[in-house]
């Protein structure tokens, strides 16, 4: 018969393989969690940067197209008898462009900032200014308005070296290029 010892003291700090594997499992799980959090953050940042570049490309393309659109609207052509109607039709021909400008403003504000929104909104204000100035010049069909409203007449048509509207369009294009080309090329951020 064997004799068993009752009340034998056990060492509480004694580890077996099960405990070692549990600690290793916790360490691996913790590092995997940290890696996943960093990866998700990096993916979010890359996605934001990609989206910002896409919006920047769209705004820059619309700015370039603005030169063509306003050049077309302000081109000095003979219009026949109803000059006001002819001019307003020219503006209306580019409604799709102005709709695109309106649609890009919220994305521009969200991804690129308020300063660029002001530049884009100026293009819309310019459209309205041209329509109002055309009405001032030809509104009642009286051609004598040209002499009385020289500034309005000069804004309606392009072609002079000191053309204020063309100078402003060039300034907008330069500002937009300076801010957006680094983003598009991946060398900057707003």
C-alpha positions in Angstrom: 0.0 0.0 0.0 1.1 3.5 -0.8 1.0 6.3 1.5 -0.2 9.6 0.2 0.9 12.8 1.6 -1.9 15.2 2.4 -1.3 19.0 2.4 1.7 19.0 0.1 2.6 22.6 -0.9 2.4 23.4 -4.6 4.4 26.2 -6.3 2.0 28.8 -7.7 4.7 30.2 -10.0 5.3 26.9 -11.8 4.3 27.2 -15.5 3.4 24.5 -17.8 3.3 24.4 -21.6 -0.4 25.5 -21.6 0.4 28.7 -19.8 3.3 29.5 -22.1 1.1 29.0 -25.2 -1.6 31.2 -23.7 0.9 34.1 -23.2 2.3 33.6 -26.7 -1.3 33.6 -28.1 -2.1 36.9 -26.3 1.1 38.5 -27.7 0.4 37.4 -31.2 -3.2 38.5 -31.0 -2.1 42.0 -29.6 0.4 42.5 -32.4 -2.1 41.4 -35.1 -4.6 43.9 -33.7 -2.1 46.7 -33.8 -1.1 45.8 -37.3 -4.7 45.7 -38.4 -5.4 49.2 -36.9 -2.3 50.7 -38.6 -3.3 49.0 -41.9 -6.9 50.4 -41.7 -5.6 53.9 -40.9 -3.2 53.7 -43.8 -5.9 52.5 -46.2 -8.2 55.3 -45.1 -5.5 57.9 -45.7 -4.7 56.4 -49.1 -8.3 56.4 -50.0 -8.7 60.0 -49.0 -5.6 61.0 -50.9 -6.9 59.2 -54.0 -10.3 60.8 -53.7 -8.7 64.2 -53.2 -6.6 63.8 -56.3 -9.7 62.7 -58.3 -11.6 65.9 -57.2 -8.5 68.0 -57.9 -8.3 66.6 -61.5 -11.9 67.3 -62.1 -11.7 70.9 -60.8 -8.5 71.6 -62.8 -10.1 70.2 -66.0 -13.2 72.4 -65.4 -10.9 75.4 -64.9 -9.1 74.7 -68.2 -12.4 74.2 -69.9 -13.6 77.5 -68.5 -11.1 79.3 -70.8 -12.6 77.7 -73.8 -16.2 78.2 -72.6 -15.8 81.9 -71.8 -13.8 82.4 -75.0 -16.7 81.0 -77.0 -19.3 83.1 -75.2 -17.3 86.3 -75.5 -16.2 85.8 -79.1 -17.1 88.9 -81.2 -19.3 87.6 -84.0 -22.1 89.2 -85.9 -25.3 88.2 -84.4 -27.9 89.8 -86.7 -30.7 91.8 -85.4 -31.5 90.3 -82.1 -28.0 90.5 -80.5 -29.2 89.9 -76.9 -31.0 86.7 -77.8 -28.0 85.5 -79.8 -25.7 86.2 -76.8 -28.0 84.5 -74.3 -28.2 81.5 -76.6 -24.4 81.3 -76.5 -24.4 81.3 -72.7 -27.2 78.6 -72.7 -25.2 76.4 -75.0 -22.7 75.9 -72.2 -25.3 75.0 -69.5 -23.8 71.5 -69.1 -20.4 73.0 -68.2 -22.0 75.3 -65.6 -24.0 72.3 -64.2 -20.7 70.4 -63.8 -19.3 73.4 -61.9 -22.2 73.5 -59.6 -21.9 69.7 -59.0 -18.2 69.8 -58.2 -18.5 72.6 -55.5 -19.5 70.4 -52.6 -16.7 67.9 -53.3 -14.2 70.7 -53.8 -15.2 72.2 -50.5 -14.9 68.8 -48.7 -11.6 67.7 -50.2 -9.8 70.8 -51.3 -10.9 73.7 -49.1 -12.8 77.0 -49.2 -10.3 79.0 -51.2 -10.6 76.8 -54.2 -14.4 76.9 -53.9 -14.2 80.7 -54.2 -12.3 80.3 -57.5 -14.9 77.8 -58.9 -17.8 80.0 -57.7 -16.3 83.0 -59.5 -16.7 81.2 -62.8 -20.4 80.9 -62.0 -20.6 84.5 -61.0 -18.9 85.5 -64.2 -21.6 83.7 -66.2 -24.2 85.8 -64.4 -22.2 89.0 -64.9 -22.0 88.4 -68.7 -25.7 87.8 -68.9 -26.5 90.9 -67.0 -24.0 93.0 -68.9 -25.5 91.7 -72.2 -28.9 92.8 -71.0 -27.5 96.3 -70.0 -26.0 96.7 -73.5 -28.8 95.4 -75.6 -31.8 95.0 -73.2 -34.2 97.4 -74.9 -32.8 96.9 -78.4 -31.2 100.3 -78.4 -27.6 100.2 -79.7 -26.7 103.5 -78.0 -26.2 101.6 -74.8 -22.7 100.7 -76.0 -21.3 104.2 -75.5 -23.1 104.7 -72.2 -22.1 101.4 -70.7 -18.6 100.9 -72.0 -17.6 98.7 -69.1 -20.5 96.3 -69.6 -19.8 96.2 -73.4 -16.1 95.4 -72.7 -17.0 92.6 -70.4 -19.4 91.0 -72.9 -16.7 90.8 -75.6 -13.1 89.6 -75.4 -10.2 90.6 -77.5 -8.3 93.5 -75.8 -4.9 93.2 -74.2 -6.3 94.8 -70.9 -9.3 92.5 -70.8 -10.1 92.4 -67.1 -12.2 89.2 -67.4 -9.5 87.3 -69.3 -6.9 88.5 -66.8 -9.1 87.2 -64.0 -9.6 83.8 -65.8 -5.9 83.5 -66.2 -5.3 84.3 -62.5 -7.9 81.7 -61.5 -6.2 79.1 -63.7 -2.8 79.9 -62.3 -4.1 79.7 -58.7 -5.9 76.4 -59.3 -2.9 74.9 -61.0 -0.5 76.0 -58.2 -2.7 74.4 -55.6 -3.9 71.2 -57.4 -1.0 70.0 -59.6 1.1 68.9 -56.6 -1.9 66.9 -55.3 -2.5 65.3 -58.7 1.1 64.4 -59.0 1.1 62.9 -55.5 3.6 65.4 -54.1 1.3 67.4 -51.8 -1.9 67.7 -50.0 -4.2 70.5 -48.8 
